[in-house]
């Protein structure tokens, strides 16, 4: 068994060796203060004297599948605002397995999320239980090109999809928002509550079946685009898995 023990003295020596390292710099933004550059000096010493760390390399407790982010419409629009060279550099910085952040597991929304240009679902035709009007045409303008550009850099990237909201006509409120906020949406205040959010979905069999069909059509449509998502990465939320999965037809795995 390979066991390594590190004393406080060893750690302090290691920390002191960082003194000549350059400062770590990053940029952050808020609504009121944008593009703020901050720095951190990693050479600050830890003065603790009673540290004891044991590393057992033969006893693996947890495996990290990977790291990543979410493909968003606004992210693709932001990339369109820089030069082609800068755009490629940003994509390399995110997805390159050699020189970048090595993003290899990423999420994408089914319909709109917080960083969509505006609200949409793949079928806003009320009571279209047969999903005759289902379409991913909007995704072909932003999300699909974004994913394909990432795949050019890392063909092995895994993408899993999940919804932020069902089509609005499947909810009692007929609105995408979960909470009223005049600054961001026009949902009436009476629809804001502390109840579990799933209660706003119309829990009738025909709505569950339609929502399952909605997901199935999504998988089929993305398969036709080159298999951009992995089916086994659908429905990561327990609510969706328990309420919807039994209605999904065919060989779709949950």
PyMOL commands that set and color helices and strands:
alter all, ss='L'
color gray80, all
select helices_A, chain A and resi 8-20+73-79+84-95+137-140+143-153+168-170+189-191+197-200+205-224+231-233+238-247
alter helices_A, ss='H'
color red, helices_A
select strands_A, chain A and resi 3-7+24-28+36-40+52-56+70-71+105-109+158-162
alter strands_A, ss='S'
color yellow, strands_A
deselect
rebuild
show_as cartoon
